[in-house]
Amino acid sequence: MPRQQPQTSAPHAGCLGLQGVVCHHNSADIQKLISNGLATGITLLLSVKRDPICKPCLAGKMHSSPLPSTGHCGSAPLDLIHSNLCGPLLVSTSEGYHSWCVFIDGHTRYQVAVLLKRKSDTFNPFKQFKALAENQLGQKIKSLHGDKGGEYMSNEFNSFCDDSGILRTHTARNRPQQNSDAEGANCTMLEGVTAMLAQANLPARFWGRGLATQVKVWNCLPTASLPDKTPFEAWFGRKPNLSRFRVFGCTAYIFAQKDKRKKLESHMQKCIFVGYPPDYSAWTSYNPVTKQFIISECVFTGLSTKETTPNAQLRLLETPASQPAPSNSISLPIALEDSDASQTLLPCLNTLPIPLASSNPPSPAASPALASFLDLPSPPPAVPEPAPQPPAPPVPPAPPAILITLSQHLQ
């Protein structure tokens, strides 16, 4: 029996679907991304237009006038780093995080967000960001700009910056406009995560996963200060590939490994897509039954009903529509909870033939064991066939008035 192999395809989506993929980013930057060819791996069926009403955007982005930009960007990567902390939030993540801090390179606009359990933990993430950025770019951080929050003004933090030759600049008291790059980034992140959770209908404790997804997508989209490239390209020197981007919260079917299931158990687990793991070429999904986060290849239904994923390790038995089931088999119906999944995963599989031992399968009445296996009711006792009756005389057609009355009643 032939096996269906998952086929590779780039994401195809209209405006509304693409807006979900890019975490509800503004339409102007999406138009710039497509028209200038700033990324690969994505194809649009429709031209990108501003959606008149996007309820997830309204749920997460309605606010007053934005903060003006300071205009300080630096002449080279790592010349100036903007940083700010957001939190603590009222709802913690499943791992116990309450806050996050963001580091933004003023020249490339590349962003890094780190989840925190306490505000005082800001120093260690900065050391890790400094080591990673300087190793990737081959340059040194020259200046760090932020407010004078206690998490940035500890003796340990100040001593480290002095020893590393990093110049510290600060905002005036109660003047967040002087750090508008980091303040505005945190505001945009919070709005985007709120819109993503509203669209995915996920509880607030998933905000950490949404934040990581938001930052990854944001770095792959153009900004006003970089007209010809994305922050990802300015940082790494190559265009981003969006072919693996999916809508946050969409349905994901993952392959259940042999050591994670028993015999006759389903090879498929229905999960929820919640992000991109940083060290894997895969996706992170959440299993609402086992309440576990799983890193695996997936088959998605969030963009197109015809889309599958390369190397998904999901093998489905399929009977071609042109070949009927063999005579020595019984067809059992296959039902899935998700109507989209039945179109995506089982395009031709309406019944699953199960072979029997003999070439002529016995009827349920002749085989009590088979009737018990199929959970069929006991057959009624045999009744002799009645004698043939003469055909009934033809019924005359109803009068026109009756036909009109019936037609009006049916309407």
MIKE-510171 format. One record per atom (N, C-alpha, C): x, y, z. Coordinates in steps of 0.2 Angstrom, whole numbers, plus 5000, padded with zeros to 4 digits. Layout:
# MIKE-510171
XYZ/...
//
This chain:
# MIKE-510171
500449945000/500050005000/500450065000/500350114996/500850174995/500850215001/501350245003/501450295008/501450365006/501150405009/501150475007/501750515010/502150545006/502750585009/502550655009/502750685015/502650755016/503050795011/502750845007/503050885002/503250955005/503850975002/504051045004/503651095000/503451145004/503151205001/503251265005/503451325002/503451385006/502851405008/502751445013/502151475016/501751515011/501151505010/500751545005/500151575009/500151635009/499551665014/499351735011/498751755012/498551815010/498751865015/498451925015/498651985020/498551965027/497951935028/497751925035/498251865038/498351815034/498751755036/499451785037/499751825032/500451845033/500451895039/499951935041/500051975047/500051935053/499751875053/499851825059/500451795059/500751785053/501451755053/501951805056/501951865054/502451915056/502251945063/501751915067/501551935073/501252005073/500852025068/500452085068/500852145068/501452145064/501852195062/501452245058/501652305057/501352355054/501352345046/500852365042/500852345035/501352385031/501552445033/502052475029/502752435029/502952415034/503552375034/503452305031/502852275031/502752215027/502752235020/502552285017/502552305010/503252315008/503652345012/504352365011/504752295010/504552245015/504952185015/504852145008/504152155005/504052114999/504252154993/504152214993/504352254987/505052264986/505452264991/506152274991/506552204991/506152154991/506552084991/507052074997/506852095003/507252095009/507252035012/506951985010/506951915013/506751865008/506851805010/506751745005/506251695009/506051655005/505651595007/504851615009/504651665006/503951685007/503651705000/502951684999/502651704993/501951724994/501751784992/501051814993/500651794987/500051774989/499551774984/499151834982/499151884987/498851944986/499352004988/499252064985/499652114987/499452134994/500052154998/499952175005/499552245005/499052245009/498652305010/498552315017/498352375019/498252385026/497552355028/497452305033/496852275034/496452335038/495752335035/495352385038/495252375046/495152315048/495052295055/495352235056/495852235061/496152175063/496052175071/495552125073/495352125080/495952115085/496452065083/497052055087/497452115088/497552155083/497852215083/497552265088/496852275087/496552315091/496552295099/496552235100/496652205107/497252225110/497852225106/498452235109/498852295107/498552345103/498952395100/498652465101/498052465104/497752535105/498052575111/498352635109/498752665114/498752745112/499052785116/499052855115/499652865110/499852925109/500352945104/501052915106/501452885101/502052855103/502652905105/503152875108/503652915110/504152935104/504352995104/504853015098/505452985099/505852965093/506452935093/507052985095/507552965099/508053005101/508553025095/508552985090/508952995084/509652975085/509852945091/510552915092/510552845090/510952835085/511052765082/511752735082/512252775082/512952755082/513152745074/513752755073/514052745066/514252685064/514252635069/514452565067/514152515072/514052455071/513752405075/514152405082/513752405087/513952405094/514252465097/514152525093/514452585095/513952605101/513352595101/512852615106/512352565107/512252545113/511752495115/511152525119/510552515117/510052545121/509752485125/509552495131/509352445136/508752475140/508252425142/507752445146/507452385149/507152385155/506752325158/506052335158/505652285157/504952285157/504752235162/504252255167/504052215172/504152245179/503952205184/503652135183/502952135181/502752085177/502052075175/501652035180/501052045180/500552015185/500551935184/500651915178/500651845177/501351815175/501551765178/502251735177/502151685171/502651665168/502651615163/502751545167/502651495163/502651425166/503351415170/503851445167/504551435170/504651485176/504151525178/504251575183/504551645182/504551665175/504851725173/504351785174/504551845177/504051895178/504251955174/504851965171/505052025168/505452005162/505752055158/506252045153/506552115152/507252105150/507652165148/507752155140/507852215137/507952215130/508652255129/509052225124/509652265122/509552275114/509652335112/509552355105/510152385103/510452365097/511052395094/510752455090/511052515092/510852575088/510952575081/511452545078/511652545071/511252495067/511252435069/510852385065/510152375067/509952405073/509252395076/509152325078/509652285078/509552215080/509352215088/508852165090/508652165097/508752095100/508852095106/508952035110/508552045116/508052005118/507652005124/507751945128/507851955135/508051905139/507551905145/507251845146/506751845152/507051835158/506751875163/507051875170/506551855175/506851825181/506451805186/506451865192/506951895192/507051955196/507352015192/507252075194/507552135191/508252135192/508452105198/509252105200/509652065195/509252015191/509651975187/509852005180/509752065180/509952105173/510652095171/511152095176/511852105175/512052035171/511951985173/512151915170/511951915162/511251935161/511051935154/511551985150/511652045153/512052095149/512752065147/513052025152/513751995151/513651945145/513151905145/513051855140/512951885133/512551945133/512451975127/513052005124/513452035129/514152065127/514552015124/514651955127/515151905124/514851885118/514251875117/513951845111/514051895105/513851955106/513852015101/514552025099/515052035103/515752045102/516051985098/515851925100/516151865096/515851865089/515251885088/514851875082/515151935077/515251995079/515352045075/516152065075/516452045080/517152055080/517352125082/516852155086/516952225088/516752235095/516852285099/516752295106/516152345107/515852335112/515252375114/515652445117/515452505114/515752565116/515352605121/514652595121/514252635125/513552605127/513352615133/512752585135/512252635138/511652645135/511152695136/510552665140/510352695145/509752675149/509552715154/509052695158/508852745164/509352725170/509152755175/509552745181/509252695186/508952645183/508552595188/509052555192/508852535198/509352495202/509652435199/509352405194/509552345191/510152365187/510252425185/510852445180/511352485184/511252495191/511652545194/512052505200/512052445200/512352405205/513152415205/513452405210/514152405210/514552355205/514252295205/514452245201/514452265193/513852295192/513752315185/514152375183/514252425187/514652485186/515452465185/515652415190/516352395189/516452355183/515952315181/516052275175/516152325169/515752375168/515752425163/516352465163/516652485169/517252525169/517852475167/517852415169/518452375167/518352355160/517752355157/517752345149/517752405145/517852465148/517852525144/517252545141/516652525144/516052545141/515752605144/515652655140/515352725143/514652715144/514452745150/513752735153/513452805152/512852805149/512452865148/511752855151/511352905154/510752885157/510252945155/509652925156/509052975155/508953015161/508653075161/508553115166/507953085170/507853105176/507253085180/506653095177/506153045177/505553045174/505553065167/506053055163/506053075156/506153005152/505652965151/505752905147/505852915140/505652985137/505752995130/506452995128/506953005133/507653005132/507952935130/507552885132/507752825130/507152785126/506952825121/506352805117/506452745113/507052725111/507152665107/506952605111/507252605117/507152545121/506452545124/506252605126/505552605129/505052595124/505052615118/504652605112/504652535110/505252505110/505252425109/504952385114/504952405120/504652365125/503852375124/503652435123/502952445122/502652405116/503052405110/502852365104/502852295106/503352265109/503352195111/502752175115/502552215120/502052205124/501352205120/501352255116/500752255112/500652195107/501252175104/501252125099/501052055103/501352045109/501251985112/500451975114/500252035116/499452035118/499052015112/499252045106/498852025100/498951955098/499551925099/499651855097/499251815102/499251825108/498851785113/498151795112/497951855110/497251855108/497051815102/497451815097/497351785091/497351705092/497851685096/497951615097/497451585103/497151635106/496651615112/497051575117/497651595119/498051555124/498051595130/498151565136/498151605142/498751645143/498751695147/499251745148/499951715150/499951655153/500651625155/501051605149/500751615143/501151595137/501551665134/501551715138/501851775135/502551775134/502951725138/503651725137/503751695130/503351635128/503451605121/503251655116/502751695117/502551745112/503051805111/503451825117/503951875117/504551845112/504751785114/505351765110/505151755102/504551735101/504351735094/504251805091/504051855095/503951925092/504651955091/505151945095/505851965094/506151935088/506051875087/506351835081/506051865075/505451875074/505151895068/505251975067/505352015072/505452085072/506152095069/506652055071/507352065068/507352045060/506852015058/506851995051/506352045047/506152095050/505752145046/506052215046/505952245040/506252315039/506052365044/506452415046/506252465050/506352535047/506152585050/506152655046/506952675046/507352655050/508052685050/508452635045/508252585043/508552535038/508152525032/508152575027/507752565022/507852515017/508452485017/508652445011/508852375014/508752355021/508952295023/508552285030/508552225032/508252215039/508752215044/508552215051/509052215056/509452145056/509152095054/509452025053/510052035048/509952055042/510452065037/510952115039/510852165043/511352215045/511752185050/511552135054/511852105060/512252045057/511952005053/512351935051/512651945044/512451995040/512651995033/512351955028/511751935029/511351895024/510651905026/510251895020/509551905021/509151845025/508651865029/508351815032/507851765028/507751705030/507351665027/506751655031/506151665028/505551665032/505151605030/505451555027/505051495025/504851455031/505151455036/504951415042/504551455047/504351515045/503851555050/503151535049/502851525055/502151505055/501751555060/501051545060/500651585064/500651555071/500851605076/500851585083/500151555085/500151505088/499551475090/499151425086/499451415079/499151375075/499251295077/498851255074/498851185075/499451155072/499751115076/500351075074/500351005075/500450965070/500450885071/501150865071/501350835077/502050805077/502050735078/502550705076/502650635076/502850605083/502450555085/502550525091/503150475091/503650485094/504250435093/504050365096/504350315094/504150245096/504250235104/504750265107/504850265114/504350305118/503950345115/503450385118/502750365117/502650305114/501950275113/501950205113/501350175114/501350105114/501050075107/501050015107/500749985101/500050005100/499850015094/499150035092/498950105094/499450135097/499250205098/499450255092/499150305092/499150355086/499950375086/500150385080/500850405078/500850485078/500250515079/500250585078/499950615085/500250675087/500050715092/499850785090/499250805092/498950865090/499150915095/499550965093/499851015098/499751085095/500051135099/499951205097/500651235096/500751265090/501351295089/501451365093/502051365097/502151415102/502851445101/503251435095/503851465095/504451435091/505051465091/505551435087/506151425092/506351365093/506951355098/507551385095/507951415099/508551445096/509151405093/509151345096/509751295094/509551235090/508951235087/508651185083/508351205076/508351165071/508051175065/507351145065/506951165070/506351135071/505851195074/505251165077/504851215080/504651185087/504451235091/504251215098/503451215098/503151155101/502451145101/502251135108/501651145110/501351135116/500851085116/500851025120/500350975120/499950985126/499251005124/498851025130/498650965134/498750905131/498550845135/499050835140/499650825138/500250805143/500550875146/500350935144/500550995146/501350995146/501550975140/502350975139/502451015133/503051055133/503351085127/503751035123/503651025117/504050975113/504351015107/505050995106/505451025100/505450965095/505150985089/505050925084/504850965077/504950925072/504750935066/503950925066/503550965062/502850965062/502550975056/501950955055/501450965050/500951015052/500951075049/500551135051/499851135047/499351165050/498751185046/498651265047/499151305049/498951365051/498951415045/499251395039/499351445034/498951425028/499051365025/498651335019/498451265021/497851245018/497651175019/498051125015/498551145011/498951105007/499651105009/499751135014/500451145016/500751085021/501351065020/501651015024/502351035025/502750995029/503351015031/503850965029/504550985027/505050935025/505250895031/505450835030/505650795035/505250795042/504550785041/504150795046/504050725050/504350675047/504350605050/503650575051/503150605047/502450585048/502250545042/502150475042/502050435037/501250415037/500850425032/500150415032/500050365027/499650315029/499350265024/498850295020/498850285013/498350315009/498150265004/497550265002/497250214997/497050264991/497350254985/497250294980/496450294978/496250354976/495550354974/495350304968/495750294964/495650254958/495650184959/495950164965/495950094967/495450074972/494950034971/494550014977/494849974982/494649964988/494949924993/494849854991/495349814992/495349734990/494749704994/494549644991/493949614993/494049585000/494649565001/494749535008/494949585013/494549635014/494649695018/494049725021/494049755026/493449785029/493649865030/493249905028/493349975028/493150005034/493550035038/493350065044/493450145043/492950185045/492950255044/493550285049/493850335046/494350375050/494050445051/494050465057/493750535059/494350575062/494450635061/494850685064/494450735067/494750765073/494350825076/494350885072/494950895068/495050965065/494850955057/494350985055/494150985048/494751005043/495151055045/495751075041/496251015041/496350975046/496750925046/496550865041/495950855041/495750805037/495850825029/495850885028/495950905021/496750905020/497150925025/497850925024/498150865024/498050815029/498450755030/498150695027/497450695026/497150635023/496750655017/497050685011/496650705006/496250655002/496450585002/496150534999/495950475004/496050485010/495950425015/495350435018/494750415016/494150415019/494050355023/494250295021/494250235024/494850195025/495050155030/495650125030/495550045030/495750015024/495649945023/496049905028/495649855032/496049815036/495949745033/496549705031/496549645028/496249585033/495949535030/495649485034/496049425032/495949365036/496349305035/496149275028/495449265027/495249225021/495149275015/495049245009/494949295003/494249315003/493749275006/493049285006/492849305013/492849365015/492649385022/492049365024/491949335030/491249305033/490849365035/490249365034/489749415036/489749415044/489549475047/489449475054/488949425057/488449405053/487949365055/488249295056/488749275051/489049205051/489649205056/489849255058/490449255063/490249295069/490049265075/489949305081/490549345083/491149315082/491749345085/491849415081/491749415074/491849475070/491349525072/490749505073/490249555075/490349585082/490649545087/490849575093/491449625092/491949605088/492549645087/492249715084/491849715079/491549775076/491049805080/490849785086/490349805090/489649815086/489449765083/488849765079/488249735083/487649755083/487149715086/487049645083/486749605088/486549535085/486049535080/486149495075/485749495069/485049475071/484449495068/483849475070/483749405067/483249365069/483049305066/482849305059/482949255055/482749255048/482049255047/481749295043/481049295041/480949275034/480449235033/480349215026/480149275021/480349275015/480149325011/479449325009/479049375009/478349375007/478249365000/477649344998/477449324992/477449384988/477649384981/477649454977/476849474976/476749534977/476149574976/476049604970/475449614967/475349644961/475549714961/475849754956/475949824956/475349864958/475449914962/474949964964/474750004958/474150024957/473950074952/474350144952/474450174947/474850234947/474350294950/474750334954/474350384958/474250444953/473650474953/473550534948/473950594951/474150634947/474550694949/474050744954/474450774958/474050824963/473750884959/473250914961/473050974958/473551034958/473551074954/473951134954/473951174960/473351184963/473351224970/473751184975/473751124976/474051084981/474851094980/475051094973/475751094972/476051164974/475651214972/475851284974/475851294982/475351264985/475451264993/476051234995/476251174993/476751144995/477451174994/477451204988/478051244986/478151304991/477651344992/477651394997/477851375004/477551315006/477751295012/478551275013/478751245007/479451225007/479951285007/479751345004/480151405004/480151435011/
//
